[in-house]
């Protein structure tokens, strides 16, 4: 019984939150890694693209709510998500047309492109704050729990409850759909194949008649869609705040780099590695150990390796450890 | 310095004069002081990026370490803090260092394979728990020592002018440790690693209350030697007579004199750093750096020790940033870890270097002055423009309030546009490298 209680506590406080967070990071990191693979630079504006897309989705969610439109037990934001993706994609394509294309034609060094993306970061950050302000926004509605702790306790008779928030379930379901669709697209469609060819060897791809502008445009659209989805899922699960989204850039970059920049599988693996290590290192293990160990050995203290404020530190320690031993990430990313 | 560059500097000087004449000299000098500090930080970035092409976006962390050094060096010792847990903290930190050192030694000495991995893991895990076992009670004891007013380990009470070089030293030490681990990484990977390391530095400063009270902040740091206190000036009969003779308002004048004293001190530091940097850039060392930046492979083929030079320039640039960070904390009179954000302390400084002209010391200085002035002045200008724009709208309308409240955020947009325009039309900056 104690073992089951420990297992449930572990699932409730570590496994479920880490899986949801990992899925959000993985979708974000997929966007970063695609941009790196095709356009060959780390896009510092990705966090703010997430914030921008989420903001558009929130605005439309509010509008739908004011019209009395709802999605049954699911959050209204999911209805607004396609519109958010479309507008974000248009905006991102606009920045490519106005900003990045000039430098791409000139074939400038990657670091210049990174600095250019800093300029875009400033602008997108300013626009987001200008439109929606800097305050925290909660926009989740619909059913709150798939399983609530009380129901679980009543059903199983265990002392520990297991709660699964509907946003966590939605996150996981969406992530599976998005990843499956993305891999189908990259591996089965003509455009997807030309994207992979372009990422592997640009010159060879150009020689075989692939239109680079089309590949780049499709990449931006996919990246905008992934950023918006990741942002909305994170916002539903926790809450939306422009500054938090800017900071999300750190674990997302860490996930993309740990997996290997340019490798989609790596981005997914990296997302879960980062999420699990953040949650496990900052979780207070007292409860779980208390069930597992005999009473005489049960810990007095919290048994928390580091306080939650150090979660960024955890992701970057892992990042640096991975880079030291595998300089291009777990799945052999590229370096330009 | 040719006439074009002098004209550029004169134009920026005019901006400060305009602020002085049309708004207030107090404001103009406030901006000037921070602009000088920012210019020194920009010099630090220029040393790393302009000379050597190292993509360090962890500037915020080094600036914060400089500020921490001010607290540890020049604030007054805290009664009983050392007795409560000082030795324990030092022993704990030494144990932590020894653990890492032992792990590194094992990694180097033992042959690759399972035994090595197991040994390193055992050392790290054991060392971590030993460190926490020694360190935690000591840190808690220090934090429990009169927590309302102090709760930190306290400083040495040394003069502030000693604290600034200490800021440089602390930043340099951190840069050595970071450079040893991260400098082998390629461009983008290095950028992401330094970005994260800066966040870690800030996280440590926010959460380790025993160090500098964390987010409870340390206030009332002492002023450096020639800078007087406003209240002392206002009490001095000599000063009151002098101000009266010229018909100045004593309160305003005292604050201006304090700012002028800071400006003089900061300018001295700036000129020393510029002079040293110029000498370094024109020396064989500087030519080596630029050769490495332009073509690493051929520089290596010429027998240059690329890794060593990179580490050297990384440490030097970070030390300059650390000194500037220490000066900034002294100017503020307080250390507030919660106020460090990468937009302001990393990306804005980078923008100064890019706009001013990377690779050129005078360019970095010009960029520092210009961009900091804009950073401060764009906000009121945006507000003014927005109120002109919304003047026709009815008062209290939803859109008008929203636009006016949001105008403050327009400065980020403006900064982004300036950066993109410079990169597009003058990619080598206002004062290009020679």
Interface residues (C-beta under 8 A of the other chain):
Chain A: X36 X41 X42 X99 X102 X103 X110 X111 X112 X114 X115 X116 X118 X119 X120 X121 X122 X123 X124 X125 X126 X127 X129 X130 X131 X133 X134 X243 X246 X247 X250 X253 X254 X257 X261 X305 X307 X309 X310 X312 X313 X315 X316 X317 X319 X320 X323 X324 X327 X328 X335 X336
Chain B: X53 X55 X128 X181 X182 X184 X185 X186 X187 X188 X189 X191 X192 X193 X195 X196 X197 X199 X200 X203 X204 X206 X207 X341 X343 X347 X350 X351 X354 X405 X406 X409 X410 X411 X412 X413 X414 X415 X416 X417 X419 X420 X423 X424 X427
